[in-house]
Amino acid sequence: MKKLFFFIAFFLFTGTAMAAPFVVSDPYPESAVQPDGFLVSVDGGSVVESPAVLAAPGSYKMRFDIGNLPEGEHTMTVRAFKNYAEPWGRKESVPANFTFPVPAGPQAAGGFKLVK
């Protein structure tokens, strides 16, 4: 049992310690209509469908990986959606924008030489 506990703890720790940066929303209140997912566009690019993630029992939020973005300012446009049965179909929120910077990495080292 101890081994199982340590394995689970190790998995959870390494999964969060090595995670890429994410953009997250506040959780939806339990009394609100809970989204099924989010339509996300970064810098006016193609729209990506991102599923809603459970924040707490009865409450969902957005969690979107931005680990592969290049340095500089970026603008994310997000619309929440809910899929209803026919005849209603999919209902979407108005878009919300979020602007954030991705920091630059250092320049490559220079002036290499061999020494004794």
N, CA, C and O atoms as CSV, one atom per row, in Angstrom:
chain,resi,resn,atom,element,x,y,z
A,1,MET,N,N,0.817,-1.190,0.000
A,1,MET,CA,C,0.000,0.000,0.000
A,1,MET,C,C,0.862,1.257,0.000
A,1,MET,O,O,0.553,2.230,-0.687
A,2,LYS,N,N,1.957,1.230,0.782
A,2,LYS,CA,C,2.847,2.388,0.819
A,2,LYS,C,C,3.441,2.652,-0.562
A,2,LYS,O,O,3.553,3.800,-0.991
A,3,LYS,N,N,3.820,1.578,-1.250
A,3,LYS,CA,C,4.413,1.739,-2.576
A,3,LYS,C,C,3.425,2.388,-3.530
A,3,LYS,O,O,3.799,3.252,-4.323
A,4,LEU,N,N,2.167,1.976,-3.459
A,4,LEU,CA,C,1.142,2.560,-4.320
A,4,LEU,C,C,0.979,4.046,-4.005
A,4,LEU,O,O,0.901,4.864,-4.921
A,5,PHE,N,N,0.928,4.401,-2.729
A,5,PHE,CA,C,0.797,5.794,-2.325
A,5,PHE,C,C,1.955,6.634,-2.863
A,5,PHE,O,O,1.734,7.708,-3.423
A,6,PHE,N,N,3.189,6.152,-2.697
A,6,PHE,CA,C,4.351,6.896,-3.170
A,6,PHE,C,C,4.376,7.000,-4.690
A,6,PHE,O,O,4.795,8.022,-5.233
A,7,PHE,N,N,3.931,5.952,-5.380
A,7,PHE,CA,C,3.860,5.986,-6.843
A,7,PHE,C,C,2.873,7.055,-7.299
A,7,PHE,O,O,3.175,7.843,-8.195
A,8,ILE,N,N,1.700,7.081,-6.684
A,8,ILE,CA,C,0.697,8.087,-7.048
A,8,ILE,C,C,1.211,9.485,-6.718
A,8,ILE,O,O,1.070,10.401,-7.529
A,9,ALA,N,N,1.802,9.661,-5.542
A,9,ALA,CA,C,2.337,10.970,-5.162
A,9,ALA,C,C,3.436,11.411,-6.127
A,9,ALA,O,O,3.476,12.576,-6.522
A,10,PHE,N,N,4.324,10.499,-6.511
A,10,PHE,CA,C,5.390,10.824,-7.454
A,10,PHE,C,C,4.802,11.238,-8.803
A,10,PHE,O,O,5.239,12.226,-9.392
A,11,PHE,N,N,3.814,10.488,-9.292
A,11,PHE,CA,C,3.181,10.792,-10.573
A,11,PHE,C,C,2.527,12.167,-10.540
A,11,PHE,O,O,2.690,12.955,-11.472
A,12,LEU,N,N,1.791,12.459,-9.475
A,12,LEU,CA,C,1.138,13.761,-9.374
A,12,LEU,C,C,2.145,14.888,-9.277
A,12,LEU,O,O,1.962,15.929,-9.909
A,13,PHE,N,N,3.214,14.707,-8.494
A,13,PHE,CA,C,4.221,15.746,-8.341
A,13,PHE,C,C,4.959,16.002,-9.648
A,13,PHE,O,O,5.112,17.156,-10.048
A,14,THR,N,N,5.414,14.961,-10.316
A,14,THR,CA,C,6.165,15.154,-11.556
A,14,THR,C,C,5.262,15.673,-12.655
A,14,THR,O,O,5.721,16.420,-13.518
A,15,GLY,N,N,4.002,15.303,-12.651
A,15,GLY,CA,C,3.077,15.810,-13.664
A,15,GLY,C,C,2.857,17.295,-13.537
A,15,GLY,O,O,2.731,17.985,-14.548
A,16,THR,N,N,2.808,17.811,-12.317
A,16,THR,CA,C,2.606,19.242,-12.142
A,16,THR,C,C,3.922,20.003,-12.189
A,16,THR,O,O,3.943,21.155,-12.623
A,17,ALA,N,N,5.012,19.397,-11.759
A,17,ALA,CA,C,6.287,20.098,-11.748
A,17,ALA,C,C,6.802,20.339,-13.163
A,17,ALA,O,O,7.486,21.334,-13.402
A,18,MET,N,N,6.491,19.457,-14.099
A,18,MET,CA,C,7.001,19.574,-15.457
A,18,MET,C,C,5.967,20.131,-16.422
A,18,MET,O,O,6.204,20.156,-17.630
A,19,ALA,N,N,4.820,20.580,-15.911
A,19,ALA,CA,C,3.751,21.056,-16.773
A,19,ALA,C,C,4.136,22.364,-17.442
A,19,ALA,O,O,4.852,23.194,-16.881
A,20,ALA,N,N,3.633,22.517,-18.666
A,20,ALA,CA,C,3.846,23.759,-19.404
A,20,ALA,C,C,2.974,24.844,-18.785
A,20,ALA,O,O,2.064,24.526,-18.019
A,21,PRO,N,N,3.220,26.110,-19.092
A,21,PRO,CA,C,2.318,27.140,-18.570
A,21,PRO,C,C,0.937,27.014,-19.215
A,21,PRO,O,O,0.802,26.616,-20.372
A,22,PHE,N,N,-0.070,27.363,-18.440
A,22,PHE,CA,C,-1.446,27.280,-18.901
A,22,PHE,C,C,-2.144,28.609,-18.665
A,22,PHE,O,O,-1.809,29.335,-17.729
A,23,VAL,N,N,-3.112,28.924,-19.512
A,23,VAL,CA,C,-4.046,30.010,-19.247
A,23,VAL,C,C,-5.283,29.330,-18.679
A,23,VAL,O,O,-5.825,28.409,-19.289
A,24,VAL,N,N,-5.728,29.781,-17.515
A,24,VAL,CA,C,-6.909,29.201,-16.870
A,24,VAL,C,C,-7.932,30.298,-16.594
A,24,VAL,O,O,-7.587,31.466,-16.414
A,25,SER,N,N,-9.184,29.896,-16.566
A,25,SER,CA,C,-10.252,30.830,-16.216
A,25,SER,C,C,-10.645,30.609,-14.765
A,25,SER,O,O,-10.273,29.606,-14.156
A,26,ASP,N,N,-11.397,31.550,-14.216
A,26,ASP,CA,C,-12.017,31.318,-12.921
A,26,ASP,C,C,-13.030,30.193,-13.091
A,26,ASP,O,O,-13.608,30.046,-14.167
A,27,PRO,N,N,-13.253,29.406,-12.060
A,27,PRO,CA,C,-14.292,28.373,-12.152
A,27,PRO,C,C,-15.668,29.018,-12.294
A,27,PRO,O,O,-15.922,30.086,-11.737
A,28,TYR,N,N,-16.542,28.369,-13.036
A,28,TYR,CA,C,-17.920,28.831,-13.146
A,28,TYR,C,C,-18.634,28.542,-11.827
A,28,TYR,O,O,-18.427,27.477,-11.246
A,29,PRO,N,N,-19.459,29.454,-11.346
A,29,PRO,CA,C,-20.235,29.158,-10.133
A,29,PRO,C,C,-21.143,27.953,-10.379
A,29,PRO,O,O,-21.608,27.744,-11.500
A,30,GLU,N,N,-21.393,27.172,-9.348
A,30,GLU,CA,C,-22.240,25.981,-9.496
A,30,GLU,C,C,-23.626,26.328,-10.028
A,30,GLU,O,O,-24.252,25.511,-10.703
A,31,SER,N,N,-24.110,27.534,-9.729
A,31,SER,CA,C,-25.454,27.943,-10.159
A,31,SER,C,C,-25.501,28.362,-11.629
A,31,SER,O,O,-26.589,28.523,-12.182
A,32,ALA,N,N,-24.343,28.542,-12.274
A,32,ALA,CA,C,-24.291,28.985,-13.669
A,32,ALA,C,C,-24.402,27.793,-14.623
A,32,ALA,O,O,-24.201,26.645,-14.228
A,33,VAL,N,N,-24.724,28.084,-15.875
A,33,VAL,CA,C,-24.684,27.054,-16.912
A,33,VAL,C,C,-23.227,26.654,-17.086
A,33,VAL,O,O,-22.376,27.504,-17.350
A,34,GLN,N,N,-22.935,25.373,-16.940
A,34,GLN,CA,C,-21.555,24.884,-17.029
A,34,GLN,C,C,-21.184,24.640,-18.492
A,34,GLN,O,O,-21.939,23.989,-19.214
A,35,PRO,N,N,-20.038,25.150,-18.942
A,35,PRO,CA,C,-19.640,24.951,-20.338
A,35,PRO,C,C,-19.178,23.514,-20.587
A,35,PRO,O,O,-18.691,22.834,-19.684
A,36,ASP,N,N,-19.345,23.074,-21.829
A,36,ASP,CA,C,-18.777,21.791,-22.255
A,36,ASP,C,C,-17.340,21.977,-22.712
A,36,ASP,O,O,-16.540,21.043,-22.666
A,37,GLY,N,N,-17.012,23.197,-23.158
A,37,GLY,CA,C,-15.666,23.471,-23.623
A,37,GLY,C,C,-15.517,24.917,-24.040
A,37,GLY,O,O,-16.387,25.757,-23.809
A,38,PHE,N,N,-14.361,25.177,-24.673
A,38,PHE,CA,C,-14.009,26.538,-25.052
A,38,PHE,C,C,-13.428,26.532,-26.462
A,38,PHE,O,O,-12.735,25.593,-26.854
A,39,LEU,N,N,-13.714,27.578,-27.211
A,39,LEU,CA,C,-13.146,27.783,-28.538
A,39,LEU,C,C,-12.062,28.840,-28.385
A,39,LEU,O,O,-12.349,29.984,-28.029
A,40,VAL,N,N,-10.821,28.459,-28.652
A,40,VAL,CA,C,-9.671,29.315,-28.360
A,40,VAL,C,C,-8.920,29.625,-29.641
A,40,VAL,O,O,-8.631,28.733,-30.438
A,41,SER,N,N,-8.605,30.903,-29.829
A,41,SER,CA,C,-7.778,31.350,-30.948
A,41,SER,C,C,-6.666,32.220,-30.374
A,41,SER,O,O,-6.922,33.116,-29.569
A,42,VAL,N,N,-5.433,31.952,-30.789
A,42,VAL,CA,C,-4.291,32.742,-30.324
A,42,VAL,C,C,-3.765,33.562,-31.491
A,42,VAL,O,O,-3.445,33.020,-32.549
A,43,ASP,N,N,-3.680,34.868,-31.293
A,43,ASP,CA,C,-3.164,35.808,-32.296
A,43,ASP,C,C,-3.913,35.717,-33.623
A,43,ASP,O,O,-3.313,35.842,-34.691
A,44,GLY,N,N,-5.219,35.499,-33.552
A,44,GLY,CA,C,-6.038,35.453,-34.754
A,44,GLY,C,C,-5.874,34.180,-35.570
A,44,GLY,O,O,-6.354,34.107,-36.701
A,45,GLY,N,N,-5.210,33.188,-35.019
A,45,GLY,CA,C,-4.994,31.923,-35.733
A,45,GLY,C,C,-6.233,31.053,-35.722
A,45,GLY,O,O,-7.324,31.502,-35.371
A,46,SER,N,N,-6.049,29.802,-36.110
A,46,SER,CA,C,-7.170,28.877,-36.186
A,46,SER,C,C,-7.771,28.646,-34.800
A,46,SER,O,O,-7.096,28.775,-33.779
A,47,VAL,N,N,-9.042,28.305,-34.794
A,47,VAL,CA,C,-9.771,28.075,-33.554
A,47,VAL,C,C,-9.555,26.627,-33.114
A,47,VAL,O,O,-9.702,25.693,-33.902
A,48,VAL,N,N,-9.207,26.464,-31.850
A,48,VAL,CA,C,-8.984,25.148,-31.259
A,48,VAL,C,C,-10.068,24.907,-30.223
A,48,VAL,O,O,-10.359,25.781,-29.406
A,49,GLU,N,N,-10.664,23.721,-30.257
A,49,GLU,CA,C,-11.670,23.368,-29.268
A,49,GLU,C,C,-10.976,22.735,-28.069
A,49,GLU,O,O,-10.256,21.746,-28.208
A,50,SER,N,N,-11.196,23.307,-26.902
A,50,SER,CA,C,-10.567,22.841,-25.673
A,50,SER,C,C,-11.658,22.423,-24.691
A,50,SER,O,O,-12.522,23.239,-24.370
A,51,PRO,N,N,-11.650,21.175,-24.198
A,51,PRO,CA,C,-12.708,20.752,-23.287
A,51,PRO,C,C,-12.613,21.467,-21.944
A,51,PRO,O,O,-11.525,21.824,-21.492
A,52,ALA,N,N,-13.761,21.671,-21.316
A,52,ALA,CA,C,-13.790,22.237,-19.964
A,52,ALA,C,C,-13.228,21.201,-18.997
A,52,ALA,O,O,-13.415,20.000,-19.190
A,53,VAL,N,N,-12.542,21.668,-17.960
A,53,VAL,CA,C,-11.988,20.766,-16.949
A,53,VAL,C,C,-12.700,21.007,-15.618
A,53,VAL,O,O,-13.107,22.127,-15.305
A,54,LEU,N,N,-12.837,19.958,-14.864
A,54,LEU,CA,C,-13.514,20.029,-13.575
A,54,LEU,C,C,-12.657,20.838,-12.591
A,54,LEU,O,O,-11.489,20.524,-12.360
A,55,ALA,N,N,-13.260,21.879,-12.020
A,55,ALA,CA,C,-12.561,22.700,-11.026
A,55,ALA,C,C,-12.909,22.236,-9.622
A,55,ALA,O,O,-12.048,22.183,-8.744
A,56,ALA,N,N,-14.159,21.905,-9.420
A,56,ALA,CA,C,-14.683,21.389,-8.151
A,56,ALA,C,C,-15.983,20.678,-8.505
A,56,ALA,O,O,-16.515,20.900,-9.592
A,57,PRO,N,N,-16.506,19.843,-7.636
A,57,PRO,CA,C,-17.766,19.170,-7.975
A,57,PRO,C,C,-18.839,20.166,-8.413
A,57,PRO,O,O,-19.202,21.066,-7.655
A,58,GLY,N,N,-19.343,20.003,-9.628
A,58,GLY,CA,C,-20.380,20.885,-10.154
A,58,GLY,C,C,-19.879,22.176,-10.749
A,58,GLY,O,O,-20.690,23.046,-11.066
A,59,SER,N,N,-18.565,22.344,-10.919
A,59,SER,CA,C,-17.999,23.591,-11.425
A,59,SER,C,C,-16.847,23.299,-12.384
A,59,SER,O,O,-15.965,22.494,-12.083
A,60,TYR,N,N,-16.865,23.960,-13.539
A,60,TYR,CA,C,-15.844,23.746,-14.563
A,60,TYR,C,C,-15.089,25.032,-14.857
A,60,TYR,O,O,-15.539,26.123,-14.508
A,61,LYS,N,N,-13.920,24.892,-15.513
A,61,LYS,CA,C,-13.116,26.043,-15.904
A,61,LYS,C,C,-12.351,25.706,-17.180
A,61,LYS,O,O,-12.341,24.560,-17.630
A,62,MET,N,N,-11.706,26.730,-17.760
A,62,MET,CA,C,-10.854,26.540,-18.925
A,62,MET,C,C,-9.418,26.348,-18.462
A,62,MET,O,O,-8.977,26.966,-17.493
A,63,ARG,N,N,-8.694,25.479,-19.167
A,63,ARG,CA,C,-7.258,25.280,-18.923
A,63,ARG,C,C,-6.637,25.013,-20.288
A,63,ARG,O,O,-6.896,23.979,-20.904
A,64,PHE,N,N,-5.812,25.956,-20.761
A,64,PHE,CA,C,-5.283,25.879,-22.124
A,64,PHE,C,C,-3.762,25.996,-22.095
A,64,PHE,O,O,-3.222,26.956,-21.545
A,65,ASP,N,N,-3.080,25.035,-22.676
A,65,ASP,CA,C,-1.619,24.962,-22.705
A,65,ASP,C,C,-1.048,26.007,-23.669
A,65,ASP,O,O,-1.423,26.044,-24.841
A,66,ILE,N,N,-0.146,26.849,-23.175
A,66,ILE,CA,C,0.502,27.859,-24.025
A,66,ILE,C,C,2.021,27.663,-24.058
A,66,ILE,O,O,2.762,28.595,-24.372
A,67,GLY,N,N,2.477,26.468,-23.737
A,67,GLY,CA,C,3.903,26.193,-23.621
A,67,GLY,C,C,4.708,26.328,-24.895
A,67,GLY,O,O,5.920,26.532,-24.825
A,68,ASN,N,N,4.084,26.222,-26.059
A,68,ASN,CA,C,4.832,26.264,-27.316
A,68,ASN,C,C,4.796,27.620,-28.019
A,68,ASN,O,O,5.227,27.728,-29.167
A,69,LEU,N,N,4.293,28.642,-27.355
A,69,LEU,CA,C,4.223,29.958,-28.002
A,69,LEU,C,C,5.596,30.622,-28.023
A,69,LEU,O,O,6.361,30.492,-27.068
A,70,PRO,N,N,5.915,31.334,-29.106
A,70,PRO,CA,C,7.190,32.060,-29.158
A,70,PRO,C,C,7.142,33.292,-28.263
A,70,PRO,O,O,6.072,33.708,-27.819
A,71,GLU,N,N,8.309,33.869,-28.002
A,71,GLU,CA,C,8.389,35.074,-27.171
A,71,GLU,C,C,7.596,36.204,-27.791
A,71,GLU,O,O,7.392,36.243,-29.004
A,72,GLY,N,N,7.147,37.127,-26.944
A,72,GLY,CA,C,6.425,38.310,-27.407
A,72,GLY,C,C,5.027,38.393,-26.819
A,72,GLY,O,O,4.618,37.551,-26.020
A,73,GLU,N,N,4.292,39.442,-27.239
A,73,GLU,CA,C,2.911,39.664,-26.800
A,73,GLU,C,C,1.979,38.772,-27.598
A,73,GLU,O,O,2.142,38.604,-28.807
A,74,HIS,N,N,1.002,38.203,-26.912
A,74,HIS,CA,C,0.008,37.345,-27.569
A,74,HIS,C,C,-1.379,37.730,-27.075
A,74,HIS,O,O,-1.551,38.163,-25.936
A,75,THR,N,N,-2.363,37.565,-27.949
A,75,THR,CA,C,-3.753,37.798,-27.591
A,75,THR,C,C,-4.542,36.525,-27.853
A,75,THR,O,O,-4.512,35.962,-28.947
A,76,MET,N,N,-5.242,36.093,-26.828
A,76,MET,CA,C,-6.069,34.901,-26.906
A,76,MET,C,C,-7.527,35.338,-26.898
A,76,MET,O,O,-7.931,36.155,-26.072
A,77,THR,N,N,-8.318,34.790,-27.822
A,77,THR,CA,C,-9.746,35.033,-27.857
A,77,THR,C,C,-10.443,33.733,-27.480
A,77,THR,O,O,-10.171,32.683,-28.062
A,78,VAL,N,N,-11.335,33.807,-26.513
A,78,VAL,CA,C,-11.982,32.607,-25.969
A,78,VAL,C,C,-13.496,32.775,-25.973
A,78,VAL,O,O,-14.023,33.812,-25.571
A,79,ARG,N,N,-14.184,31.736,-26.436
A,79,ARG,CA,C,-15.645,31.655,-26.346
A,79,ARG,C,C,-15.996,30.335,-25.672
A,79,ARG,O,O,-15.508,29.281,-26.080
A,80,ALA,N,N,-16.834,30.385,-24.648
A,80,ALA,CA,C,-17.323,29.174,-24.000
A,80,ALA,C,C,-18.478,28.626,-24.837
A,80,ALA,O,O,-19.190,29.385,-25.495
A,81,PHE,N,N,-18.659,27.303,-24.809
A,81,PHE,CA,C,-19.799,26.721,-25.510
A,81,PHE,C,C,-20.457,25.634,-24.672
A,81,PHE,O,O,-19.843,25.015,-23.803
A,82,LYS,N,N,-21.734,25.434,-24.972
A,82,LYS,CA,C,-22.545,24.381,-24.347
A,82,LYS,C,C,-23.297,23.685,-25.461
A,82,LYS,O,O,-23.958,24.339,-26.268
A,83,ASN,N,N,-23.205,22.370,-25.516
A,83,ASN,CA,C,-23.921,21.585,-26.523
A,83,ASN,C,C,-25.239,21.090,-25.939
A,83,ASN,O,O,-25.263,20.327,-24.973
A,84,TYR,N,N,-26.338,21.544,-26.548
A,84,TYR,CA,C,-27.671,21.115,-26.144
A,84,TYR,C,C,-28.220,20.142,-27.173
A,84,TYR,O,O,-27.750,20.102,-28.310
A,85,ALA,N,N,-29.203,19.366,-26.781
A,85,ALA,CA,C,-29.882,18.464,-27.712
A,85,ALA,C,C,-30.674,19.295,-28.728
A,85,ALA,O,O,-30.998,20.457,-28.484
A,86,GLU,N,N,-30.970,18.681,-29.854
A,86,GLU,CA,C,-31.796,19.352,-30.865
A,86,GLU,C,C,-33.139,19.699,-30.245
A,86,GLU,O,O,-33.649,18.910,-29.450
A,87,PRO,N,N,-33.714,20.792,-30.556
A,87,PRO,CA,C,-33.441,21.680,-31.674
A,87,PRO,C,C,-32.491,22.817,-31.346
A,87,PRO,O,O,-32.250,23.670,-32.200
A,88,TRP,N,N,-31.933,22.861,-30.118
A,88,TRP,CA,C,-31.134,24.010,-29.702
A,88,TRP,C,C,-29.710,23.972,-30.230
A,88,TRP,O,O,-29.187,25.008,-30.640
A,89,GLY,N,N,-29.076,22.824,-30.234
A,89,GLY,CA,C,-27.699,22.731,-30.735
A,89,GLY,C,C,-26.702,23.429,-29.826
A,89,GLY,O,O,-26.908,23.529,-28.617
A,90,ARG,N,N,-25.621,23.909,-30.422
A,90,ARG,CA,C,-24.547,24.544,-29.654
A,90,ARG,C,C,-24.856,26.021,-29.424
A,90,ARG,O,O,-25.246,26.750,-30.336
A,91,LYS,N,N,-24.666,26.434,-28.169
A,91,LYS,CA,C,-24.789,27.844,-27.796
A,91,LYS,C,C,-23.415,28.322,-27.359
A,91,LYS,O,O,-22.728,27.641,-26.597
A,92,GLU,N,N,-23.006,29.515,-27.852
A,92,GLU,CA,C,-21.682,30.063,-27.540
A,92,GLU,C,C,-21.801,31.402,-26.824
A,92,GLU,O,O,-22.753,32.155,-27.030
A,93,SER,N,N,-20.819,31.678,-25.983
A,93,SER,CA,C,-20.758,32.969,-25.295
A,93,SER,C,C,-20.218,34.026,-26.248
A,93,SER,O,O,-19.772,33.720,-27.353
A,94,VAL,N,N,-20.265,35.257,-25.803
A,94,VAL,CA,C,-19.576,36.317,-26.535
A,94,VAL,C,C,-18.076,36.083,-26.335
A,94,VAL,O,O,-17.684,35.476,-25.338
A,95,PRO,N,N,-17.228,36.549,-27.259
A,95,PRO,CA,C,-15.790,36.334,-27.089
A,95,PRO,C,C,-15.199,37.199,-25.974
A,95,PRO,O,O,-15.641,38.321,-25.726
A,96,ALA,N,N,-14.195,36.643,-25.321
A,96,ALA,CA,C,-13.421,37.378,-24.311
A,96,ALA,C,C,-11.965,37.344,-24.753
A,96,ALA,O,O,-11.482,36.308,-25.208
A,97,ASN,N,N,-11.264,38.460,-24.623
A,97,ASN,CA,C,-9.853,38.549,-25.017
A,97,ASN,C,C,-8.962,38.606,-23.790
A,97,ASN,O,O,-9.326,39.166,-22.756
A,98,PHE,N,N,-7.786,38.013,-23.931
A,98,PHE,CA,C,-6.779,38.016,-22.870
A,98,PHE,C,C,-5.428,38.227,-23.538
A,98,PHE,O,O,-5.046,37.455,-24.418
A,99,THR,N,N,-4.699,39.266,-23.129
A,99,THR,CA,C,-3.381,39.564,-23.697
A,99,THR,C,C,-2.321,39.284,-22.641
A,99,THR,O,O,-2.480,39.650,-21.476
A,100,PHE,N,N,-1.238,38.631,-23.056
A,100,PHE,CA,C,-0.186,38.247,-22.118
A,100,PHE,C,C,1.155,38.187,-22.836
A,100,PHE,O,O,1.192,37.956,-24.044
A,101,PRO,N,N,2.262,38.390,-22.114
A,101,PRO,CA,C,3.594,38.281,-22.714
A,101,PRO,C,C,4.199,36.900,-22.474
A,101,PRO,O,O,3.944,36.267,-21.449
A,102,VAL,N,N,4.996,36.448,-23.424
A,102,VAL,CA,C,5.838,35.263,-23.239
A,102,VAL,C,C,7.271,35.788,-23.198
A,102,VAL,O,O,7.715,36.411,-24.162
A,103,PRO,N,N,8.004,35.556,-22.112
A,103,PRO,CA,C,9.345,36.118,-21.995
A,103,PRO,C,C,10.334,35.492,-22.975
A,103,PRO,O,O,10.157,34.363,-23.432
A,104,ALA,N,N,11.375,36.256,-23.284
A,104,ALA,CA,C,12.422,35.798,-24.197
A,104,ALA,C,C,13.437,34.948,-23.446
A,104,ALA,O,O,13.641,35.121,-22.244
A,105,GLY,N,N,14.064,34.037,-24.161
A,105,GLY,CA,C,15.166,33.259,-23.599
A,105,GLY,C,C,16.463,34.039,-23.776
A,105,GLY,O,O,16.478,35.058,-24.466
A,106,PRO,N,N,17.540,33.584,-23.172
A,106,PRO,CA,C,18.818,34.292,-23.325
A,106,PRO,C,C,19.387,34.085,-24.727
A,106,PRO,O,O,19.029,33.136,-25.425
A,107,GLN,N,N,20.275,34.986,-25.122
A,107,GLN,CA,C,20.980,34.824,-26.387
A,107,GLN,C,C,21.975,33.685,-26.245
A,107,GLN,O,O,22.357,33.313,-25.135
A,108,ALA,N,N,22.390,33.136,-27.380
A,108,ALA,CA,C,23.388,32.071,-27.357
A,108,ALA,C,C,24.714,32.630,-26.832
A,108,ALA,O,O,25.043,33.796,-27.051
A,109,ALA,N,N,25.456,31.786,-26.147
A,109,ALA,CA,C,26.778,32.185,-25.666
A,109,ALA,C,C,27.701,32.395,-26.866
A,109,ALA,O,O,27.476,31.828,-27.935
A,110,GLY,N,N,28.718,33.194,-26.688
A,110,GLY,CA,C,29.657,33.448,-27.778
A,110,GLY,C,C,31.080,33.443,-27.268
A,110,GLY,O,O,31.319,33.257,-26.075
A,111,GLY,N,N,32.015,33.644,-28.160
A,111,GLY,CA,C,33.429,33.726,-27.776
A,111,GLY,C,C,34.009,32.398,-27.307
A,111,GLY,O,O,34.814,32.375,-26.376
A,112,PHE,N,N,33.617,31.299,-27.930
A,112,PHE,CA,C,34.141,29.995,-27.538
A,112,PHE,C,C,35.600,29.825,-27.947
A,112,PHE,O,O,36.021,30.332,-28.987
A,113,LYS,N,N,36.360,29.120,-27.138
A,113,LYS,CA,C,37.764,28.813,-27.462
A,113,LYS,C,C,38.206,27.619,-26.626
A,113,LYS,O,O,37.571,27.278,-25.628
A,114,LEU,N,N,39.281,27.000,-27.033
A,114,LEU,CA,C,39.875,25.905,-26.270
A,114,LEU,C,C,40.942,26.478,-25.360
A,114,LEU,O,O,41.690,27.367,-25.766
A,115,VAL,N,N,41.023,25.986,-24.149
A,115,VAL,CA,C,42.067,26.393,-23.209
A,115,VAL,C,C,42.709,25.157,-22.608
A,115,VAL,O,O,42.114,24.080,-22.570
A,116,LYS,N,N,43.959,25.339,-22.131
A,116,LYS,CA,C,44.647,24.234,-21.464
A,116,LYS,C,C,44.616,24.409,-19.988
A,116,LYS,O,O,45.148,23.574,-19.256
